[in-house]
């Protein structure tokens, strides 16, 4: 039963997936929230989730969650292609929202969703989990850029390499009917959002190259990411029906920013592009350069004389409970009717990121510069 004093009465779409499961665990720990309704496509996993959450409703029809009279916040953790219709319905039902990124299959969908929530009366809260902003070393970088210590930013470099195991089967992220632009939209939206947030400038145009580098993988049908990772241990792709994924899992992007700076992004889920070799982020300014590496926790500044100085060392210790730290504190004033806007990442940021990833995907197809 929903507690009368719960500010957030939550419905979760994609409740048993790689994203939905940990989100639900975090929500259960928050005193101001109750999980009311769940939706997932797998009945076996759904029944277990309902017991864990003591949810009133467990259904394979997402509309039952969105239209539930006691649900006031909907968390959407489904594949990209399933976001748009659900978000439009949430807006029509007056539901507050957390929607995973990329928020839509394309920028047109993202803009429509942002417009519905922007114009909603009374105001509706909306949160897009660009978690990279919440990593401490990137917050340090933003403060340093804001202080002017680097001078004017002239160049940025971001490397996001998240190799998937060679034996991991295909998932919905490899399906172009369900995934928006593959790796470009998946990790590229995070990378671009945090750089844009740090330097305070958006991309004006982009030139991109992308491929599917990972060899053929087993096709086991509709399994989730957690199951795919577990299945892969010790097996080879030859053991099952194998084929190449249908989405880009490697991309190299160049961009021009509106402030005249230039940037480059290396984005990869390809098996053999390993991380920990170089810092994720470089910022080069007229007065100094900065590198940021969340894995080592080092923020390094280099002067024009090539003197290297560690300005911060804070290894990444994980996020902890993201709903307790960021989501609920950000949304609570809006839900209470005290504020109409916050400073957290929202659907507008999701739309801005999707304009960039759309342009990059179009550039991959056309081999030319594309305006954002």
LUMSE-240559 format. One line per 3 residues: number of its first residue (from 0); for each residue x, y, z of N, C-alpha, C, CB. Coordinates in steps of 0.2 Angstrom, whole numbers. Atoms other than C-alpha are relative to their C-alpha. Glycine has a CB too. Example, Ala and Ser with C-alpha at 12.3 -4.5 7.8 and 13.67 -1.06 7.14 Angstrom:
# LUMSE-240559
0) 4,-6,0,62,-22,39,4,6,0,-5,0,6 ~ -4,-6,-1,68,-5,36,-4,5,3,2,2,-7
This chain:
# LUMSE-240559
0) 4,-6,0,0,0,0,4,6,0,-5,0,6 ~ -4,-7,0,6,18,-4,-1,3,6,-2,4,-6 ~ 0,-4,-6,11,28,11,-3,7,-2,7,0,3
3) 4,-7,2,0,44,12,5,6,0,-5,1,5 ~ -5,-5,0,16,54,16,5,0,-5,3,1,7 ~ -5,1,5,26,48,1,-1,6,-5,0,-7,-3
6) 0,-5,5,30,63,-10,0,-3,-7,6,5,1 ~ -1,3,6,35,52,-24,-3,-7,0,7,-1,-2 ~ 4,6,1,23,38,-30,2,-2,-7,-8,1,1
9) -4,2,6,33,29,-43,-2,-5,-4,7,-1,2 ~ 1,5,5,29,19,-58,7,-1,-4,-6,1,-5 ~ -7,1,3,44,11,-67,-2,-4,-7,5,-4,4
12) 0,3,7,44,6,-86,7,-3,-1,-3,5,-6 ~ -6,3,1,57,-6,-90,3,-2,7,5,4,-4 ~ -1,1,-7,57,-12,-72,6,-5,1,-6,-1,4
15) -5,5,-1,68,-27,-74,6,0,-4,-4,-7,-1 ~ -5,0,5,81,-22,-86,7,2,4,-1,5,-5 ~ -7,-2,-3,100,-17,-83,-1,7,3,5,0,-6
18) 1,-7,-3,94,1,-79,-5,0,5,-1,5,-5 ~ 5,0,-4,78,-2,-71,1,-3,7,-6,-3,-3 ~ -1,4,-6,83,-15,-58,4,4,5,4,-6,-1
21) -4,-4,-5,97,-4,-49,-4,6,2,6,2,-3 ~ 4,-6,-2,85,11,-50,-5,-2,5,-3,3,-6 ~ 5,2,-5,72,2,-41,3,-2,7,-4,-7,-2
24) -3,1,-7,84,-4,-27,2,7,3,6,-4,-2 ~ -1,-6,-4,89,14,-24,-6,4,2,4,5,-5 ~ 6,-3,-2,71,20,-24,-3,-3,6,-5,0,-6
27) 2,4,-6,67,7,-11,3,3,6,1,-7,-1 ~ -4,-3,-6,80,15,1,-2,7,2,7,-1,-2 ~ 2,-7,-1,72,32,0,-7,1,3,0,4,-7
30) 5,-1,-4,60,37,13,-6,4,-3,1,3,7 ~ 5,-5,3,51,50,2,-4,-3,-6,2,6,-2 ~ 3,3,6,46,37,-11,-3,-7,1,6,0,-5
33) 3,6,0,35,22,-14,0,-2,-7,-7,0,4 ~ 1,2,7,35,11,-29,-7,-3,-1,6,-6,-2 ~ 7,2,0,17,9,-34,-1,-5,-6,-4,6,-2
36) 2,4,6,17,1,-52,7,-2,-4,-5,3,-4 ~ -5,2,4,29,-9,-63,-2,-3,-7,4,-5,4 ~ 1,2,6,30,-13,-81,6,-3,-3,-3,5,-5
39) -5,3,4,41,-26,-90,-2,-5,-5,5,-3,5 ~ 2,5,5,40,-38,-105,0,-7,3,4,1,-6 ~ -1,7,-3,46,-53,-95,-4,-2,6,7,-1,1
42) 4,1,-5,33,-60,-84,4,-3,6,-6,-5,-2 ~ -4,3,-5,45,-71,-74,4,5,4,5,-5,-3 ~ -4,-5,-3,56,-56,-70,-4,5,4,5,3,-4
45) 5,-5,-2,41,-45,-67,-3,-2,7,-5,1,-5 ~ 3,3,-7,34,-56,-53,5,1,5,-3,-7,-1 ~ -5,-1,-5,50,-56,-44,1,7,2,7,-3,-2
48) -1,-7,-2,52,-37,-45,-6,2,4,0,4,-7 ~ 6,-3,-3,34,-34,-39,0,-2,8,-6,-3,-3 ~ -1,3,-7,38,-45,-23,5,5,3,2,-7,0
51) -5,-4,-3,54,-35,-20,-3,7,2,6,1,-5 ~ 2,-7,-1,45,-18,-22,-6,0,4,-1,3,-6 ~ 7,0,-3,28,-23,-14,-4,5,-4,1,2,7
54) 4,-4,4,21,-15,-29,-7,-2,-1,3,0,-7 ~ 7,2,1,2,-14,-31,-1,-3,-7,-4,7,0 ~ 1,2,7,3,-16,-50,6,-3,-3,-3,6,-4
57) -5,2,4,14,-27,-61,-3,-2,-6,4,-6,4 ~ 4,1,6,9,-27,-79,5,0,-6,-5,5,-1 ~ -4,-1,7,16,-29,-97,-3,5,-4,0,-7,-3
60) 3,-5,3,5,-15,-102,3,7,3,-7,0,-1 ~ -3,-6,-3,15,2,-99,-6,5,1,5,3,-5 ~ 5,-5,-1,-1,12,-101,-4,-1,7,-6,-1,-5
63) 3,1,-7,-8,4,-84,5,4,5,0,-7,1 ~ -4,-4,-4,7,12,-76,-1,7,0,8,-2,-1 ~ 1,-7,2,6,29,-84,-7,3,2,1,1,-7
66) 7,-2,-1,-13,30,-81,-2,-2,7,-5,-3,-5 ~ 1,2,-7,-12,23,-63,-2,7,4,5,-4,3 ~ 2,-6,-4,-21,37,-52,5,2,6,-7,0,2
69) -4,-1,-5,-9,35,-38,8,2,-2,0,-5,5 ~ -6,-1,2,7,36,-48,1,8,-2,2,-4,-7 ~ -1,-7,2,14,54,-49,7,1,-4,0,4,6
72) -6,0,4,32,50,-56,1,-6,-3,6,1,6 ~ -1,5,4,36,39,-70,7,-1,-2,-4,0,-7 ~ -7,1,1,54,32,-72,0,-5,-7,4,-4,5
75) 0,4,6,57,26,-90,7,-2,-2,-3,5,-6 ~ -6,3,2,71,14,-93,0,-5,-5,3,-3,7 ~ 1,5,5,65,5,-108,5,1,-6,-7,0,-3
78) -3,-2,6,74,4,-125,-2,6,-3,0,-6,-5 ~ 1,-6,2,76,20,-134,-6,1,-4,6,2,-5 ~ 6,-1,4,62,17,-147,-6,0,4,0,-6,-5
81) 7,0,-4,49,15,-133,-1,6,4,0,-6,4 ~ 1,-6,-4,52,32,-125,-5,5,-2,7,3,1 ~ 4,-6,3,43,44,-136,-8,-1,2,1,1,-7
84) 7,1,-1,25,37,-135,-2,0,8,-2,-7,-3 ~ 1,0,-7,27,34,-116,0,7,3,4,-5,4 ~ -1,-7,-3,33,52,-112,-6,4,-2,7,3,-3
87) 6,-4,2,19,60,-123,-6,-2,5,-1,-2,-7 ~ 5,2,-4,7,50,-113,1,2,7,-1,-8,0 ~ -1,-3,-7,15,55,-96,-2,7,0,8,-2,2
90) 1,-7,0,14,73,-101,-8,1,0,3,3,-6 ~ 7,-1,0,-5,71,-105,-3,-2,6,-3,-5,-6 ~ 3,2,-7,-8,62,-88,3,4,5,2,-7,1
93) -3,-5,-5,2,76,-79,4,-4,5,-6,2,4 ~ -4,4,-4,15,64,-73,7,3,0,1,-7,-2 ~ -7,-2,0,32,70,-67,4,-6,-3,3,1,7
96) -3,4,4,46,61,-76,8,-1,1,-1,2,-7 ~ -7,1,1,63,53,-76,1,-5,-7,4,-4,6 ~ -1,4,6,68,47,-94,7,-1,-2,-4,4,-6
99) -7,2,2,84,38,-99,2,4,-6,1,-7,0 ~ -3,-2,6,95,45,-112,2,-6,-5,6,5,1 ~ 3,-6,4,95,46,-127,-8,0,1,2,-1,-7
102) 7,0,-2,77,52,-123,-5,-2,-6,-1,8,2 ~ 4,2,6,71,48,-141,4,-4,-5,-4,6,-3 ~ -3,3,6,75,40,-157,4,5,-4,-5,-5,-4
105) -3,-5,4,79,56,-165,-1,7,4,-2,0,-7 ~ 1,-7,-3,80,75,-161,-7,3,0,5,5,-3 ~ 7,-2,0,62,78,-167,-4,-3,5,-3,-2,-7
108) 4,3,-6,55,66,-154,2,4,6,1,-7,0 ~ -2,-3,-6,66,74,-141,-3,7,1,8,0,0 ~ 2,-7,-1,61,92,-145,-8,0,2,1,3,-7
111) 7,0,-2,42,87,-144,-1,-2,7,-3,-6,-5 ~ 1,2,-7,44,79,-127,2,6,4,5,-6,1 ~ -2,-6,-4,54,94,-121,-6,5,0,7,3,-3
114) 6,-5,0,40,106,-127,-6,-2,4,-2,0,-8 ~ 6,2,-4,26,96,-119,2,1,8,-1,-7,-1 ~ -2,-1,-7,35,97,-102,2,7,1,6,-5,2
117) -1,-7,-1,41,115,-104,-6,4,1,4,2,-6 ~ 6,-4,0,24,121,-107,-6,-3,4,-3,0,-7 ~ 5,3,-4,15,110,-95,-3,5,6,2,-6,3
120) 3,-4,-5,3,119,-83,-5,-4,4,-3,6,-2 ~ -5,-3,-4,4,116,-68,7,-3,-2,-1,-2,7 ~ -7,2,2,23,113,-70,1,-7,2,5,4,4
123) -2,7,-1,29,95,-72,8,0,1,-2,-4,-5 ~ -7,1,0,46,90,-66,3,-5,-5,2,-3,8 ~ -3,4,5,58,81,-78,7,-1,1,-2,1,-7
126) -7,1,-2,75,73,-75,3,-5,-6,1,-3,7 ~ -4,5,4,87,65,-88,7,-1,3,1,4,-7 ~ -6,2,-4,101,55,-80,6,1,-3,-1,-6,3
129) -7,0,3,117,62,-87,4,0,6,0,7,-4 ~ -4,1,-7,126,55,-72,7,2,-1,0,-7,1 ~ -7,-2,1,143,60,-79,1,7,3,3,0,-7
132) -1,-7,-3,140,78,-73,1,-1,8,-7,4,-1 ~ 0,0,-7,139,71,-55,7,-4,2,-6,-5,2 ~ -7,3,-1,157,63,-56,4,6,3,3,-4,-6
135) -3,-6,-3,167,74,-44,6,3,-4,3,-3,6 ~ -5,-3,3,182,76,-55,-2,5,-6,5,-5,-3 ~ 3,-4,5,171,83,-69,-3,7,3,-5,-3,-4
138) 2,-6,-3,163,95,-57,6,5,2,-3,-1,7 ~ -6,-4,-1,181,101,-52,2,4,-7,6,-5,2 ~ -2,-3,7,185,104,-71,-5,6,-1,-1,-5,-5
141) 5,-5,2,169,114,-73,2,7,5,-7,-2,2 ~ -2,-5,-4,174,125,-58,6,4,-2,1,-2,7 ~ -7,-3,3,192,128,-65,-2,4,-6,5,-6,-1
144) 1,-4,6,185,133,-82,-4,6,2,-5,-5,-5 ~ 3,-6,-3,173,145,-73,4,5,3,-6,-2,4 ~ -5,-5,-3,187,153,-64,4,4,-5,4,-4,5
147) -4,-4,5,195,158,-80,8,-2,0,0,7,1 ~ -7,2,-1,212,149,-75,2,-3,-7,0,-5,5 ~ -3,3,6,213,140,-92,0,5,-6,-5,-6,-2
150) 1,-5,6,209,156,-102,-6,-2,-4,6,1,-4 ~ 5,2,5,198,154,-117,1,-7,-2,-1,5,-6 ~ 0,7,3,194,136,-122,1,0,-7,-6,-5,3
153) -1,0,7,201,132,-139,-1,-7,-3,7,3,-2 ~ 1,7,3,200,113,-140,-2,-5,6,7,-2,-3 ~ 2,5,-5,192,98,-131,1,-7,-3,-7,1,2
156) -1,6,2,196,80,-132,-4,-5,5,7,-3,0 ~ 4,5,-5,184,66,-124,1,-7,-3,-7,2,1 ~ -1,7,1,188,47,-124,-5,-4,4,7,-2,0
159) 4,4,-4,174,36,-119,0,-7,-3,-8,2,0 ~ -1,6,2,179,18,-121,-3,-5,5,8,-2,-2 ~ 3,4,-5,168,5,-113,-1,-7,-3,-7,3,2
162) 0,6,4,173,-12,-121,-5,-5,3,7,-3,0 ~ 5,6,-1,159,-26,-121,4,-6,-1,-6,0,-4 ~ -3,7,1,165,-44,-118,0,-3,-7,-2,-4,5
165) 0,3,7,170,-53,-134,-6,-5,-1,6,-3,-2 ~ 5,5,0,158,-67,-129,-7,2,1,2,-5,4 ~ 7,-2,-1,143,-56,-125,-5,0,-6,1,7,3
168) 4,1,5,128,-60,-135,-3,7,-2,-6,-4,2 ~ 3,-6,2,118,-46,-145,-6,1,5,-3,-1,-7 ~ 5,-2,-4,106,-36,-135,-4,6,-5,2,4,7
171) 4,-5,3,93,-22,-140,4,5,-3,-6,2,4 ~ -4,-5,2,107,-10,-141,3,-1,-7,5,1,5 ~ -3,2,7,113,-19,-157,-5,0,-5,3,-7,0
174) 6,0,4,96,-17,-165,-2,7,-2,-6,-4,3 ~ 1,-7,3,94,-1,-176,-8,2,1,2,1,-7 ~ 7,-1,0,75,-3,-174,-2,2,8,-4,-6,-1
177) 1,-1,-7,77,-1,-155,5,6,3,0,-6,4 ~ -6,-4,-3,93,9,-152,1,6,-5,6,-4,0 ~ -1,-6,3,95,27,-157,8,1,-1,-2,6,4
180) -7,-1,3,112,28,-167,5,-4,4,1,8,1 ~ -5,5,-3,121,14,-157,4,4,6,4,-3,-5 ~ -5,-2,-5,136,19,-147,0,8,0,7,-2,-1
183) 0,-7,1,135,37,-154,-5,3,5,-1,2,-7 ~ 5,-3,-4,119,41,-145,0,-3,8,-7,-2,-2 ~ 0,3,-7,122,29,-130,5,4,4,2,-8,0
186) -6,-3,-4,139,35,-123,1,7,-3,6,-4,0 ~ -1,-7,3,140,50,-135,-4,5,3,-1,0,-7 ~ 4,-5,-3,126,59,-127,3,2,7,-7,-3,1
189) -3,-1,-6,134,57,-110,7,5,-1,2,-6,4 ~ -6,-3,1,151,63,-117,-1,7,-2,4,-3,-5 ~ 1,-7,2,144,78,-126,-3,4,5,-4,0,-6
192) 3,-4,-5,133,83,-112,5,3,5,-6,-4,3 ~ -5,-2,-5,147,84,-99,5,5,-3,3,-6,3 ~ -5,-5,3,159,93,-111,-4,7,-1,3,-2,-6
195) 4,-6,1,145,106,-115,-1,3,7,-7,-2,-4 ~ 1,-3,-6,141,108,-97,6,3,3,-3,-6,5 ~ -6,-3,-3,159,111,-92,2,6,-4,5,-5,-1
198) -3,-6,4,164,123,-106,-5,6,-1,3,-2,-6 ~ 5,-5,1,147,132,-108,-1,2,-7,1,6,4 ~ 1,-1,7,146,130,-127,-2,-6,-3,7,3,-3
201) 2,6,4,137,119,-139,3,-1,-6,-8,1,-1 ~ -3,2,7,143,111,-155,-5,3,-5,0,-7,-1 ~ 3,-3,6,139,120,-171,-1,-5,-6,3,7,-2
204) 0,5,5,144,106,-183,4,-5,2,2,4,-7 ~ -4,6,-2,151,89,-183,2,-4,-6,-4,-4,5 ~ -2,5,5,161,77,-194,2,-7,3,6,3,-4
207) 0,6,-4,160,59,-189,2,-6,-5,-6,-2,4 ~ -1,7,3,166,41,-194,-2,-5,5,8,-1,-3 ~ 2,5,-5,158,26,-187,0,-7,-3,-7,2,3
210) 0,7,2,159,7,-189,-3,-5,5,7,-2,-3 ~ 1,5,-5,154,-9,-181,6,-4,0,-7,-4,-2 ~ -7,4,0,171,-16,-176,0,-7,3,5,5,4
213) 0,6,-4,166,-30,-164,-2,-6,-5,-5,1,6 ~ 2,6,4,165,-47,-173,-7,-3,1,5,-6,1 ~ 7,3,-1,149,-57,-175,-1,-3,7,-1,-5,-5
216) 1,3,-7,141,-62,-158,-6,-4,0,-1,6,5 ~ 6,4,0,128,-74,-153,-7,4,0,0,-5,6 ~ 6,-3,0,110,-70,-156,-5,-4,4,-3,2,-7
219) 5,5,-5,99,-77,-141,-7,3,0,4,0,6 ~ 7,-3,-1,84,-66,-144,-1,5,5,-5,-6,1 ~ 2,-6,-4,76,-54,-132,3,-2,7,-7,1,0
222) -3,0,-7,88,-55,-117,2,7,2,6,-5,0 ~ -2,-7,-2,93,-40,-106,7,0,1,-4,2,6 ~ -7,-1,0,110,-33,-104,3,-4,6,2,7,1
225) -3,3,-6,113,-41,-87,1,-8,-2,-4,1,6 ~ -1,7,2,109,-58,-94,5,-2,-5,-7,-3,-3 ~ -5,1,5,120,-56,-109,7,0,3,-1,6,-5
228) -7,0,-3,135,-52,-98,1,-6,4,0,6,5 ~ 0,6,-4,131,-67,-87,1,-6,-5,-6,-1,4 ~ 0,6,5,129,-79,-102,7,0,-3,-5,1,-5
231) -6,0,4,145,-74,-110,6,-3,3,2,7,-2 ~ -6,2,-4,157,-81,-97,2,-7,-3,-1,-1,7 ~ -3,7,2,168,-95,-105,-3,-2,-7,-1,-5,5
234) 3,2,6,157,-96,-121,3,4,-6,-7,0,0 ~ -2,-3,6,162,-92,-139,-6,2,-5,5,-3,-4 ~ 5,-1,4,151,-84,-152,-2,-5,-5,1,7,-4
237) 1,5,4,153,-99,-163,-5,-5,2,6,-4,-2 ~ 5,5,-3,142,-109,-151,-7,1,-1,1,0,8 ~ 7,-2,2,126,-100,-156,0,3,-7,-3,4,6
240) 1,-4,6,119,-92,-171,3,7,1,-8,0,-2 ~ -3,-7,-1,130,-77,-173,-1,4,-6,8,-2,1 ~ 0,-5,5,129,-61,-183,3,6,3,-7,1,-3
243) -2,-6,-2,136,-44,-183,-6,5,3,4,4,-5 ~ 5,-5,-2,127,-30,-173,-2,5,-6,2,3,6 ~ 2,-5,5,117,-18,-183,1,7,1,-7,-1,-1
246) -1,-7,-1,122,-2,-175,8,1,1,-3,2,7 ~ -7,-2,-1,139,8,-174,2,-2,7,0,7,-2 ~ -3,1,-7,150,2,-159,6,4,1,0,-7,2
249) -6,-4,-1,164,14,-163,-1,6,-4,7,-4,-3 ~ 0,-6,4,165,32,-169,5,5,2,-7,3,1 ~ -4,-6,-1,177,46,-170,-3,6,-3,7,-2,-4
252) 3,-6,1,170,63,-170,4,6,0,-7,1,4 ~ -2,-7,0,176,81,-174,-5,5,0,6,1,-6 ~ 5,-5,0,166,96,-170,3,7,1,-5,-1,6
255) -1,-7,-1,166,115,-170,-5,2,5,0,4,-7 ~ 4,-3,-5,159,124,-155,-3,7,-2,3,0,7 ~ 3,-7,2,148,140,-156,5,5,3,-6,1,3
258) -4,-5,-3,162,149,-146,7,0,-4,2,-1,7 ~ -6,0,4,175,145,-160,5,-5,2,4,7,1 ~ -4,5,-2,183,131,-151,-1,-7,-4,-1,-2,8
261) 1,7,4,186,113,-159,0,-5,5,5,0,-5 ~ 0,6,-5,183,96,-151,1,-6,-4,-6,0,4 ~ 0,7,3,186,78,-154,-3,-5,5,7,-2,-2
264) 3,5,-4,177,63,-147,1,-7,-2,-8,1,1 ~ -1,7,2,182,44,-147,-5,-4,4,7,-2,1 ~ 6,3,-3,166,34,-143,1,-8,-2,-6,3,-2
267) 0,7,2,167,15,-142,-3,-5,5,8,-2,-1 ~ 2,6,-4,159,-1,-135,4,-6,-3,-8,-1,0 ~ -3,5,4,170,-11,-147,5,-4,5,5,2,-5
270) -3,4,-5,178,-26,-138,7,1,2,-1,-7,-2 ~ -7,-1,-1,196,-22,-141,3,7,1,3,-3,-6 ~ -2,-6,-2,197,-4,-137,-1,1,7,-4,6,-4
273) 0,0,-7,202,-4,-119,1,7,3,5,-5,3 ~ -1,-6,-3,201,10,-107,6,0,5,-6,2,4 ~ -5,-1,-5,213,16,-93,7,2,-3,1,-6,4
276) -7,-2,3,227,21,-106,1,7,0,0,-3,-7 ~ -1,-7,0,224,40,-106,-6,3,3,0,2,-8 ~ 6,-4,-4,213,53,-97,-6,0,-5,2,7,2
279) 6,-1,4,195,54,-103,-1,7,-3,-6,-2,5 ~ 2,-7,3,194,73,-105,7,4,0,-5,3,4 ~ -5,-5,1,207,86,-111,-4,6,-1,5,-2,-5
282) 2,-6,2,203,104,-111,6,5,-1,-5,3,6 ~ -5,-4,2,215,116,-119,-2,7,-1,4,-3,-7 ~ 2,-7,0,214,134,-116,6,5,-2,-3,2,7
285) -5,-5,2,224,150,-120,5,1,5,-3,7,-2 ~ -5,-1,-5,232,150,-103,3,-6,3,-4,4,6 ~ -2,6,-2,233,132,-98,-4,-6,-3,0,0,8
288) 3,6,3,228,114,-102,-2,-4,7,4,-4,-5 ~ 3,4,-6,218,102,-90,-2,-7,-3,-6,4,3 ~ 2,7,2,216,83,-91,-4,-2,6,6,-4,-2
291) 5,3,-5,202,74,-81,0,-8,-1,-6,3,0 ~ 1,7,1,202,55,-78,-3,-2,6,7,-3,-1 ~ 4,2,-6,188,48,-67,3,-6,3,-7,-1,-2
294) -2,7,-2,197,31,-66,6,1,5,2,-4,-5 ~ -5,-1,-4,213,37,-58,-2,6,5,6,2,-3 ~ 2,-5,-4,204,52,-50,5,6,-1,0,-2,7
297) -5,-5,0,218,64,-56,-3,6,-5,6,-2,-3 ~ 1,-6,4,214,82,-62,7,3,-1,-5,4,3 ~ -6,-2,1,230,88,-70,0,6,-4,5,-5,-4
300) -1,-7,4,235,106,-76,7,0,-3,-2,6,4 ~ -6,-1,3,249,109,-88,0,8,-2,1,-4,-6 ~ -1,-7,2,256,127,-90,3,1,-7,4,3,5
303) -3,-1,6,262,135,-106,7,-2,0,-1,7,-2 ~ -7,2,-1,279,131,-100,1,-8,1,4,3,6 ~ 0,8,0,274,112,-100,1,-2,7,5,-3,-5
306) -1,3,-7,275,111,-81,-7,-3,2,1,6,5 ~ 6,4,-1,263,98,-75,-1,0,8,1,-8,-2 ~ 2,0,-7,253,99,-58,-6,-3,1,0,8,2
309) 7,3,-2,240,88,-50,-4,5,4,2,-7,3 ~ 4,-5,-4,227,100,-44,-5,-4,4,-4,5,-5 ~ 5,4,-4,215,86,-38,1,-7,-1,-7,3,-1
312) 0,7,1,216,68,-34,-6,-3,4,7,-3,2 ~ 6,3,-4,199,60,-30,-3,-6,-4,-5,5,0 ~ 2,6,4,197,42,-37,-8,-1,1,4,-6,3
315) 8,2,0,179,37,-42,-2,-5,5,-2,-1,-7 ~ 2,5,-5,171,28,-28,-8,-2,-1,0,3,7 ~ 7,2,2,154,26,-37,-5,6,2,-2,-6,3
318) 5,-5,-1,138,36,-36,-4,0,7,-5,0,-5 ~ 4,1,-6,130,29,-21,-8,0,-2,1,5,5 ~ 7,0,2,111,31,-21,-2,6,-4,-5,0,7
321) 0,-6,5,108,43,-36,-7,3,2,0,-3,-7 ~ 7,-3,-1,89,45,-32,0,4,7,-5,-5,1 ~ 0,-3,-6,93,50,-14,4,7,0,3,-4,6
324) -5,-6,1,108,62,-19,-3,5,-5,6,-3,-2 ~ 1,-5,6,101,70,-35,-7,0,-2,5,-1,-5 ~ 6,0,3,85,64,-42,-6,3,4,-2,-7,-2
327) 5,-2,-4,73,67,-28,1,7,3,-1,-5,6 ~ -1,-7,-2,81,83,-21,-1,5,-5,7,1,3 ~ 1,-4,5,80,90,-38,-7,1,-2,4,-2,-6
330) 7,0,2,62,86,-42,-4,2,6,-2,-7,-2 ~ 4,-2,-6,55,89,-24,-3,7,0,3,-2,6 ~ 3,-7,0,53,108,-25,-6,1,-6,5,5,-1
333) 4,0,6,44,106,-42,-7,-4,2,3,-2,-7 ~ 5,4,-2,33,92,-36,-5,3,5,2,-7,2 ~ 4,-3,-5,28,102,-21,-3,7,-2,5,2,6
336) 2,-6,3,24,117,-32,4,6,3,-7,1,2 ~ -4,-6,-3,38,128,-24,4,3,-5,4,-2,6 ~ -4,-3,5,48,130,-40,-3,-3,-7,7,-2,1
339) 2,3,7,45,128,-59,6,-2,-4,-4,6,-3 ~ -6,2,4,63,125,-64,5,-2,5,2,5,-5 ~ -5,2,-4,78,117,-57,7,1,-4,0,-7,2
342) -7,-1,3,97,116,-61,3,-7,-2,5,4,4 ~ -2,7,2,97,97,-65,0,-1,-7,-4,-5,4 ~ 1,2,7,99,89,-82,-7,-2,-1,5,-6,-2
345) 7,2,2,82,88,-90,-2,-1,-7,-5,6,3 ~ 1,2,7,73,85,-106,2,5,-5,-8,0,-1 ~ -4,-5,5,80,101,-114,7,-2,-1,0,7,3
348) -7,3,1,97,94,-111,0,-6,-4,4,-1,7 ~ 1,6,4,91,78,-118,0,2,-7,-5,-4,2 ~ 1,-2,7,85,87,-134,7,3,-3,-5,5,0
351) -7,-3,2,102,97,-135,5,-6,-2,3,5,5 ~ -5,5,1,112,81,-134,-2,-4,-6,0,-5,6 ~ 2,4,6,101,72,-147,1,4,-6,-7,-2,1
354) -2,-4,6,104,86,-159,7,-2,-2,-1,8,1 ~ -7,1,1,122,83,-158,1,-8,-2,5,1,6 ~ -1,7,2,121,64,-159,-4,-2,-7,-3,-5,5
357) 3,0,7,109,65,-174,4,2,-5,-7,4,0 ~ -5,-3,5,121,76,-183,6,-5,-1,2,7,2 ~ -6,4,0,135,64,-179,-2,-6,-4,3,-2,6
360) 2,6,4,125,49,-186,-1,1,-7,-7,-3,4 ~ 1,-2,7,120,58,-201,7,1,-4,-4,7,-1 ~ -6,-1,3,138,63,-204,4,-7,-2,5,4,5
363) -2,7,2,143,44,-203,-2,-2,-6,-2,-4,6 ~ 3,2,6,131,41,-217,2,3,-6,-8,0,1 ~ -2,-4,6,136,55,-228,7,2,-1,-4,7,1
366) -7,-1,0,154,57,-224,2,8,-1,3,-3,-6 ~ -1,-7,1,153,76,-223,-2,4,7,-4,3,-6 ~ 2,-4,-6,151,90,-210,-7,1,0,4,7,0
369) 7,-1,-1,134,92,-203,-2,5,5,-4,-7,2 ~ 2,-5,-5,126,107,-194,-4,-4,5,-4,5,-3 ~ 3,3,-6,120,103,-177,-7,4,1,4,0,7
